[in-house]
Amino acid sequence: MASGLPPVRLHDLRHGAATLALAAGADLRVVQGLLGHASIVLTADTYTSVLPQR
């Protein structure tokens, strides 16, 4: 690439946005809806590591 930056896939940006939203305190159901996941279990399983510990 001319910029010298590594290529970034759209999926990487989507994952990054969801991670940042959850880290900032967004509700898991809101992120589920943004991502279009049919099941909150998929969202929770994918992003559990960024959720605040309770």
CYANA upper distance limits for C-alpha pairs under 8 A (distance plus 0.5 A):
  1 MET  CA      5 LEU  CA      7.12
  1 MET  CA      6 PRO  CA      7.81
  1 MET  CA      7 PRO  CA      8.09
  8 VAL  CA     12 ASP  CA      6.91
  8 VAL  CA     13 LEU  CA      7.90
  9 ARG  CA     13 LEU  CA      7.27
 10 LEU  CA     14 ARG  CA      6.81
 11 HIS  CA     15 HIS  CA      6.64
 12 ASP  CA     16 GLY  CA      6.53
 13 LEU  CA     17 ALA  CA      6.57
 14 ARG  CA     18 ALA  CA      6.82
 14 ARG  CA     35 LEU  CA      8.42
 15 HIS  CA     19 THR  CA      6.64
 16 GLY  CA     20 LEU  CA      6.62
 17 ALA  CA     21 ALA  CA      6.60
 18 ALA  CA     22 LEU  CA      6.75
 18 ALA  CA     31 VAL  CA      6.84
 18 ALA  CA     35 LEU  CA      8.19
 19 THR  CA     23 ALA  CA      6.57
 19 THR  CA     47 TYR  CA      7.31
 19 THR  CA     50 VAL  CA      7.05
 20 LEU  CA     24 ALA  CA      6.56
 21 ALA  CA     25 GLY  CA      7.01
 21 ALA  CA     26 ALA  CA      5.85
 21 ALA  CA     31 VAL  CA      7.83
 22 LEU  CA     26 ALA  CA      5.35
 22 LEU  CA     27 ASP  CA      7.40
 22 LEU  CA     28 LEU  CA      7.43
 22 LEU  CA     31 VAL  CA      7.87
 22 LEU  CA     47 TYR  CA      8.47
 22 LEU  CA     50 VAL  CA      7.14
 22 LEU  CA     51 LEU  CA      6.71
 23 ALA  CA     50 VAL  CA      6.29
 23 ALA  CA     51 LEU  CA      6.77
 23 ALA  CA     52 PRO  CA      7.81
 26 ALA  CA     30 VAL  CA      7.35
 26 ALA  CA     31 VAL  CA      7.52
 27 ASP  CA     31 VAL  CA      7.06
 28 LEU  CA     32 GLN  CA      6.59
 28 LEU  CA     40 ILE  CA      8.12
 28 LEU  CA     43 THR  CA      7.96
 28 LEU  CA     44 ALA  CA      7.76
 29 ARG  CA     33 GLY  CA      6.73
 29 ARG  CA     40 ILE  CA      7.26
 30 VAL  CA     34 LEU  CA      6.79
 31 VAL  CA     35 LEU  CA      6.62
 31 VAL  CA     43 THR  CA      8.25
 32 GLN  CA     36 GLY  CA      6.49
 32 GLN  CA     37 HIS  CA      5.88
 32 GLN  CA     38 ALA  CA      8.29
 32 GLN  CA     39 SER  CA      8.14
 32 GLN  CA     40 ILE  CA      6.59
 32 GLN  CA     43 THR  CA      6.37
 33 GLY  CA     37 HIS  CA      7.00
 37 HIS  CA     42 LEU  CA      7.39
 37 HIS  CA     43 THR  CA      7.22
 38 ALA  CA     42 LEU  CA      8.45
 39 SER  CA     43 THR  CA      7.52
 40 ILE  CA     44 ALA  CA      6.52
 41 VAL  CA     45 ASP  CA      6.37
 42 LEU  CA     46 THR  CA      6.60
 43 THR  CA     47 TYR  CA      6.58
 44 ALA  CA     48 THR  CA      5.78
 47 TYR  CA     51 LEU  CA      7.29
